[in-house]
Amino acid sequence: MYPDRKGLMLRSLLLVFLCVGAVVSLDSRLDNHWELWKKTHSKEYHNEEENVHRRTLWEKNLMLITKHNLEASMGFHTYDLSMNFMGDLSPEEIMQFYTTLTPPTDLQRAPSPFVGASGSDVPDTLDWRDKGLVTRVKMQGACGSCWAFSAAGALEGQLAKKTGKLVDLSPQNLVDCSTKYGNHGCNGGFMHKAFQYVIDNHGIDSDQSYPYTGRDQPCQYNPETRAANCTQYNFLPQGDEQALKEGIATIGPISVAIDARRPRFAFYRSGVFDDSSCTQNVNHAVLAVGYGTLDGQDYWLVKNSWGTSFGDQGYIRMARNKNDQCGIALYGCYPTM
């Protein structure tokens, strides 16, 4: 019996040392800030072990943000970062919960009716929010439904352009009802498959009649509360930033896919997000609602679906004319009503 007791004691001591080490590694000067952050974002943890784990991740992310902003103040970056609701998550968790877009491997692109790069006379700066084609920023939560919010946003823009009425359409309708088109609800999907569902379904409900829950549910579409329809969809020329610019200018908000793997993306606050390590391996769907130039840096104005505590009130300016940085022009897609 003694060896077992001895082993148990050793394991208990090891656990104590690990716990003490975890506590010691935390910066006590940040105690008040940690409590304020938890209160601000309604964070609650089941036990002290989880609290310590999340606090450790939070401090690591805070250090990343602080160092980046110091470098930005010295001119090494064109954008700033800030702490937000994702501060207690690891990069892997952010990807798992918020960036689950997977481009289809069997995508068949029909010839695009939009040629692009034609020298069209389009404005140098455009923001469709000023023209009434963009609804409020939404929060997808820990559900990989970015594709549904991107698709709904493109539909909202076309509806407003056609009717003059800005209506919030239902991402939950797309999450629940477009699975047979190859979408997977909270486990990812793609925008053109959502458009095809709306075409075949002859409509999509309003967000008011079919509210967002952030989880997979049985389809509850009601044709009596249909708020919009769609007759077809098209892709812009692949990887062509000039075509994307002209598309936004002449069509309206465009559904796009980007690489959002960088931890700095999650904590973006202001400026132009320019990261040369960004790849063409897209994993997140957003809505391009404009473009322009800030302090000599060309940018795309992008609406995200991570709530208003992300970025600049829910938006991010992403580098434009930087060799299709983050793959933003690879899968530009829009519906037609």
N, C-alpha and C positions, 0 to 999 in steps of 0.2 A: 504493500500500500504506500510505503514511504516514497518510492520513486515517482508514483503518480502525483502524490501531494507536492513533492518538490517541483515536478514539472508544472503543476497548476500554479504554484507560487511564482515560478519564473515567468510564466505567461502573464500572470496578473501584474507583476512588476514591470514587464515590458510594456503592457498596455498603459500603465500609469505613466511611464517615461514618455511614451508616444503622445499621450494626451497633454502632459506637461510641456513637451517640446512644441506641440501645436500651439498651445496657449502662449508660450514664451515667444514664439516666432511672430505673433501679432503685435502690431504697433499700438500701444495703449493710448498714444496721443490722438488716435483716430476713433476712439470709442464713441464720442458724441456724434461724430460725423456718420459713423456706421449706423447708429440708432436713428439718426435723422433720415438717412437714406432708406432704411427699412420702412420707416413710417411714411415717407413720401411715396414709396412704391408699393405699400401694403404687403410687405414681405413678412411671412411668418414661417418658422421652421419647427419641425416636430420634436427635436431634441437638441441638446448642446453639441453633440457630435456634428450634426448637420449644420448648426449655426457656425461652428468653427470652420468647417469645410467651405461654406459659402463666404465667410469673412475672409478666408485665405485667398479665394479666387477674386473677391472684390478688391482686396489690397493689391493683388497682382495687376488687375486691370487698371486700378487707380495709378499705379506706377507707370504703366504703359502710357496712359493719357497724359500724366504730368511730364514725362520725358519727351513725348512727342510735342507737346505745346511749348516746352522750352526750346526744342529744336526749331519749331515754327517761328518762334519769336526772334530767332537768329537767321531766319530766311531759308531754312532747309526744307520747309514744306509749304504748300500753298493752301493748307486747310488746318483747322483746329479740331480738337476732340473734346468731348465732355462726358461725364458719367451719366448713365441713364438706367433704365429698368433692367438691362441685360448685364449689369455690373457684377452679379454673382454667378455668372455662367462661364463655362470654359469655351474655347473656340469650337470644340467638337459639339458641345451642347447647342450652341447658337446655330451651327449648321444643321443639326438633327431636328431642331424645333422650328426654325425660321427659314431655312434655305434648302428646300427639298425638290426644287424644280429639276426634272431630268428631260433633256431634249429627246424627242423620239428618234430612234435610229432608222425608222422606216419612213421618214418624212418625205413626201412627194411634193415638191414645189411646182405649182403650175407657173407658166410664164407670167411674170408680173406685168400688170397693165400700167404700172407706174415705172417709168424708165429711170428717172432721176438723173442727176449730173447733166441736166440739160441746159444749165445756165438760166433757169427760171428766175424771174425777178421776185425774190422772196425777201422779207425783211431781215436785217442783221440780228435783231433781237425779237423774241416772241415769248409771251407768257399767256397760255390759254386760260389761266385763272382770271386774268383781267377781262376776258371775253365771255365769261360765264359758262365755260364748257367743262369745268372741273368741280367735282363734289368735294365734300369735306374729307379729311384724312381719316382712314379707318385703322382698326387694330386687329390683325389676324390672330394674335395670341399664339400659344404654342401648338399651332396647327399649320401644317405645310400647305396652306391654301393661297399662297401668294399669287399663283396662276389665276385663281378665281377673281381676286381683287383687281388684278391687271386687266383681265378680260372685261369685267364689269365696268371698269373705268373707261375703257375704250368705247364700250357700248353707250355709256352715259354721255360721253363727248359727242358721239354721232347723233344721239337722240336730241341733245340740246341744240346742236347745229341745225337739225332738221325742223324742230318744233319750237325752239326758243325756250323750252322748259327744261330746267335742270332737275333731274330726278335721281335719287339714290337707288340703284338696282341691287339685286340680291346676290352677293357672293355665295351665300348658303344654298341658294337654289342650284347653283352650279356645282358646289361641293357634293350635294346629296344626289343630284339627278343625272350627272353626266358620266357616271362610271362606265357605262357600256361603250362609251366612246374612247376609253383608254385612260381616263383620269382616275385618280385613286384617292379622292377626297383630301383628308388631312395628310395623306402620305405622298402628295404631289400630283402634278398634272401638267397640262400645257394649254396655252391660250386658244390656239386654233381649234382644239378639240371642244373647248367650251363654246366657241362660236358655232361649230357644227351642231352641237346639241340645241342651241337656241334656234338655229335655222330649221332643224327637223321638228323641234317642239313647237314651232310657231310662236315663240315668245319666252320671256323671262319675267318673273315677278319683281315687284318693287321690294326694296329692303324693308320698308315699313310693314308690308304684308307677309314677308318671309324673312324674319330677322336673323341675324347672325348669332350662332351659338358657339362656334369654334370647335365643333366635334362632328363626326360622321353620324348622319341620321337617315332614316328612310325618306325617300323623295316625297315632298308635300306640295309640289307645284299645283297652283290653282289657276286655271285659265281665266277665271273671273277677275283676278287681280293682276293680270298681265300688264306690264308697264312699258314694254318695248319688244321689238322684233328685230330680226336680222335676215337678210336675204342671201348674203355671201360674205366671204372673207378673202383677203389677199395678203401675201407676204411682200415686203419691200425687197429690192435686190440685196442679196446676202453680203454683209460686210461693207456696204457702201454708205459712208457717213453723209455724203452729199445728198444721196437719195433719202436718207432718214431726215435730214434737215428740210428738204423740200416736201417730204411727206407730212411732217408735223405742220409745216406752214400752210399746206393746201388741203390736207385732210382733217387734221385735228390731232388730239392726243393719240399716241401710238403705243400699243403693247410691245414691250421689249424684254429681253432676258439678259442678265448680267452675271458676272462672277462677283459674288459677295462674300468670298471666303476669308478675306483679310480681316483680322480683329479690328483694325483701324476703321474699317467700313462701318462696323456695328456701333462705334462710338463717335462717328462724324458729327460735327456741330455746325461748322460754317466754312466758307471759302470754297475752293474748287478741289474736289477729291481727285488727286493725280498720283497714282501709285504704279510705278513701272513694273512691279512684280505681279500686277493683276493679269490674269490669263484669259484665254478664249474659252475656257471650260465653264460655261455658264451654269448657275445653280439657283438663280433667284429671278422671279418675274416682278417687274415694276411697270410704271406708266410714264413715258416721256411726254411732258406737257409743254415743253418749250426749250429754248436755247438762248445763248447770248455770250457775252464776254465780260469778265470781271478781273480788273487789275491786269489786263493783258492776257488773261487765260480764257480760252474758249471753253464753254461748258454746255452740257445738256442739263436741263431742269427736270428732275425726276421725282415723281410722287411715289413714296413707299407705302407699305401697309403695316408699319410697326408703331402706329400711334404718333401723337404730336410730340412726345418726349424724345423721339428719335430725330436727330439732325436739326434742321432749321424748320421747326414746326411740322415735322413729318416729311420734309423734302431734303434732297441732296443734289448738289451741283457736281456733275461728273465730267471729267476731262473730255473735251471734244477735239477732233483733229489730232489725235495722238495714236494713229495706227489702230483705230477701233479698239481703244483701251477697254478692258473688261468685257469685250465682245458685245457691246451694246447695240451694234448694227447688224448682228448676225441673224436675228430672228424677228425683226420688226414686222408686226402683223396688225391688221386693222379690219374691222367689220364694215359692211355696207348695209344701209337700211333702205 
